[in-house]
Amino acid sequence: MQLALNLARKGEGRTAPNPPVGAVIVNAGNIVGEGFHPQAGEPHAEIFALRQAGTKAQGADIYVTLEPCSHHGKTPPCADALIAAGIKSVYIGIIDPNPQVAGRGIEKLRKAGIEVQTGILESECRHLIKPFRKHILTGLPYTIYKAAMTLDGNTATTTGDSQWVSGEESRMQVHQLRDRVNAIMVGIGTVMSDDPLLNTRLPDGPGCDPLRVVVDSQLRISPGCRMLKQKSAAKTLIATISSDQRKISALQSIGAEVVLLSADSGQVSLPALWKELGQRNIQKLLLEGGAQLAEAALNKGLIDQLMLFVAPKLLGGSSPFGIFSGSGCPKMADAIKLEDVCYKQTGEDLMITGDISPCLLD
């Protein structure tokens, strides 16, 4: 199952609206087939493993991170393929949260006389499909808020200089994450101050650029900004409440997509934007700033995970730049607590990740 998980991770960020899945077939103690789901529309992990195993699948065991599907989608049911191949036993990480499956694949296998066991490395398998679970159950993308700050809590100096808070290894970690998400989002303030590319740059190649999303309520973005002028297979989507047709036409003429959404207190409604992204099969979203946008998303219960890089630097003084804006909690007892917290050193920095308490998502 650990090998199946490693295989599944090769498909992370590529399979939406499907989940990443890995499968390993074992016959007489020998691995005879391996597979993972590479992208939507392609065969599922079990099919690739069966193809590799060939006739050796007869009487073999298969380890699969997620319950085999039982319904016809873009591909036939994997449960039927396992039955036809003569698989003897199926070991499953977790039951599929998709209401179209949700135990039906297991039921079909057992009715065919196949032994089925579930809960193998369940926690790891559940963690793997967090974005899929969120998307399939709510229609919204799983959202990671990434930020970098100094030891004294600043994301920039008093003059706004923020390049670079974190070290090179931390920044590479972010590019590796960008390579595995479906979309990356910033507010117009970040675009105007930093003029970012929001692409993926990896040491061994360009990587996969995610959809770029800019929250720009009044369409202040310049058609000359770097993200709109770069060569990239990914598109830029600008979310706005402005109906200024002249600005919209100018942006559309250079390839940007402008989406007019409902307003919330004079700004783009973030729940409406998240719903729009979910309908576009954006399963995993990386929110990169700024503080005002992050605060609004946090208050709406739209952030699922925090990824924070803490650099061993002190700016001193009183900088107005933090990872969130606004007044914050009045009492320590009201503080938002993170769950499943993980600490990892990345170069000279400390990377802290944690899940936002599920109660905020109710």
N, C-alpha and C positions, 0 to 999 in steps of 0.2 A: 504493500500500500504506500510505503514511503517513496518507492520508485514511481508509482502511479501519480503521486502528488508532484514529484519533480517534473514528470512529463507534462502534467496539466499546466504547470506554471509557464511553460513555453507558449501557451495560448492566451495568457493573461493580457487583457486590453485589446484582444483581436476578435473575440468571439461574440460580442454583443449583437443581438439581444440574448444569445445563448450564454451559458456559463462555461468556464474553462473546466475540462474534464480530462483525466488521464486513465489509462487502462493497461493492465499487464496480464498476460495469459501464461499459466504455469502448467506443465505436463510432466509428471514423474520427477518433480523437483527441479526441472529446467525451465527457464524462461524461453518461450517459443514465439511470443508475440507481444509487441508494445505499440501503443498509439496514444495520440492526444487530439483534441478537437482544435484545428488551426484557425477556423473562422466560420462565421455563419454561412450556410449554404453548402459547406464541405461536409463529408461524412463525419460521424461522431467518433470518439476515441475507440469505442468497442469495435467499430467496423475496421479501422486501420489495424487494430491488434489482431482481429480475425483474419484479415487478408495476409498478414505476415505469418500467422500460425499455420494457415492452410489446413491440411488434414490433421495436423497435430492438435487442433482445437477439440477434436473428438475425445470426450472423457476428461478434458482438462478443467482447471479452475481459472476463473478470471477475477482479478482484483480491480475494482473501478471506484473512483472517488465519489461518484454520484449515482444514484439509482438509474438504471437504464430506462430510457423513455419507452412509453407504451402506445404513443399516438403518432399519427402521420402528420408531420410538419413539412419542412422542405426535404426531409429525408424519411425513409421508412422507419418503423419502430426498431430500436436496438434490441429490445427484449425478444422480438421475433427472430432476429438474426442469431442471437445466442442459442435459442431453442433449436433452430435449424442446423446450427453448427455442431450440436451434440455436447455443449458445455455441461459439465457435471455439477459444479458448484460455483456460486457467485458470492463474492465478498464485497460488501458495499460500505463506503465511508458514511454517507448520510442519505436520508430520504429526500427526494426532490421536492422543494417547496412550491414548485409550479403546480397550481390546482389541477392542471390537465394530466399530471402524472401522480404525484403525492400518494405513493403506495401501490398504484395500479401496475407499475412495471414489476414490482416484487410479487404481487398477486398472480400476474400472468406467468412468471417464472416458476413459482411454486406449483401452480396448477399443471404445469408441464412436467412435474416431477424433479425439478432442479432444486438442490439444496441452496438456501439463501441465508446469509448472515449479514447483519447490519451493525453499524457503530464501530467499524474498524478505523482507528485514528480519527474518530468523529470530530474532535475539536479542531484539528488541523484542516480537515476537509470542509468544515463549516466556515472556518476563517477564509478559505480559498474563495468561496462563492458569496462573500458578504455583498459585493456590488450587485450580483445577480439577484440575491434574495431581496435586497432593498427595492430593486427595479421591478421585479415580478410581483411583489406584494403591494407596492405603493404607486408604481408608475413613475417614480422620481429617481434621479441618479444618486448613487452613493457619492458623498462629497468629502474630500480630504482638503483641509485648510493647511497650507504650508506657509511657514514664516521663519524668519531668522532674526535673532536679537542678540544684543550684547549681554553680559552678565548683569548689568544694571537696567535691563529691560528696554533698551532702545533699538529701533529698527533703522535709525538714521541719525546723523548729527543734527545740531540745531539749524544748520544751513540746508538740511535735506539730503546731504550726501549719504548714499547707502551702498556704494560699490567699493569694496564688498564687505558685508558684515561677516558672512561665513567664509570658510576656507574652500580651497579648490576641490577637495574630496567631497565635501558636503554639496557643492554645486553640481558635481558629477552625479551624486545620488539623486538629485532633483531631475536631471536630464534623463536618468534611467527610469524614473517614475513617469515623466512626461511620455516616454516611449511606450508606456503600458496603460495610459488612460485614454479615454475617448474624447475628452475636451478639457481645455484649460481656460480659466476665467480670471479677468481682472476688471477693475473699475476704471473709468475714464481718467481719474486722478493719477493712477499709476502710469497710464499711457502718456499723459502729458508731461509727467515729471521724469520718467525713465526712458521713454520711447523704446520699449522692449520688442524683441522679435517674436517671443513666445513660440519658438520652435524647439526641436530636439537635436542636440549636438552630442554625439557619442564618439569616443576615441577611435572605434573601429568602423565608423560609418555615420551617416546623417541620422539614422533612426527613423521612427515613424512620427510625423508631426500630428498632434491632435487638433481637432477643431478649435479655433481661437474664438473666444466669446468675450466681447467688451460690453460692459454695462454702461451705457452712455445716454442718460435720460434726455438731455437737450441737444444731442448730436454735436458735441464740441470737438470730436475727433478730426484730426487733419488728414486729408487724403494723401499727404506727403509723408505720413509716419512710416517708420521702417517696416512694421508688420504688414502693411498694405502694399508695399513695394517689393517685398522679397519674393523669390521663386520658391513655391511650396505647393505640395499636392493638397494640403489642407486649406480649407476655406476660413474666412473670418466672418463671424456673425456679430452684428451690432444690435444690441437690444435697446430700444428707446421708447419714449412716449411722444416724441416729436413727430409731427406730420409735415415738416418742412420739406416739400417735394424737391426743391432745388438741391438741398443737401443730400437727400436720399438718392436722387439721380446721379449726383457726382460720385457718391460712394459706390453705387451699383455699377457705374461705368468703368470702375477699376477692379471689379470682381468681388467686392464685399456684398454680403447679404444683410439687409436691414429688416429687422422684425419689430413691428409696432405692437406693443403690449399695453395692458391696462396699467393705470397709475395707482400708486399708494403713497399718499402724502407728498405728491409732487415728484415722486421718483418711480422708476420701473418697479412694478410688483414682482418681488423675487419669487414668491410661490408660483406666479404665472410663468415666470421664466424657467423655473425648475420643471414645471409641468411640460412646457414647450420642449425642453431638452429631452425629457423622458420620452415624449412622443416621437422624437428623432432617434430613439434607441441609444441615447447617451447613457451608458450604464455606470461609468466611473468618471467623475468630474474632479479636477484639481483646481482649487481656488487659491490664487496666489496674491491676492490683495486688491485694494489696500484696506486700511484699518476700518474705514467707514463701511465699506461693502461687507467686510468680514463680520463687523458688529451686527449689521442688519440681518445677515444670513444666520448668525448665531441666535439672535432674538426670535427669528422665525422658525427655529428648530431644523434648519436645513443642513447643518454641518454634522457629519457623522464621525469624523476622525480629525484629530489635530496632529500635525507633524511639525515639530518645533526644533530648529537648530539653535543651540546656545553657544555663542563664540566666547572664548576666554579673553574678552576685551572690556574695558571700562571707558565710557565717554565722559563721565562726570557731568555735573551740572543738571539741568532740568530740560530734557529734550521733549518736544511735543509729540514725538513719534513712538507709538507703541503698536502691538500687534492687533489691538482692538481700540476703537475710539468710543466716545460716549461716556456716560457717568459711571457705568458698572454697578456692581452690587453694593447696597448700602451696609450690609452686614456680612461678616465672614461666614456666618451660617448659611447665607444665600449663595455662596460660591458654587459654581458649576464644577462637579467632580468628574474626573476622567476614570475610565475603567480599562482593564487589560493594558496597563501602562508598561511600556518597554523602553529601556535605556540602551543606547548603543553609541560607541565612540566612532566618529567619522573624521579621520585626520585629527586636527586639534580641537574639533568641536564635539559637543554632546548632542545627539539626536534623541529627542523624546517623542514617542508616539503614544496616543491613547484615544479610546473611544469616548465620545460624548455620551453622557448618561442617557439610556434609552427613554427615560421618562420625558425627556425634552422633545422626543419625536412623536409622542402620542397625539 
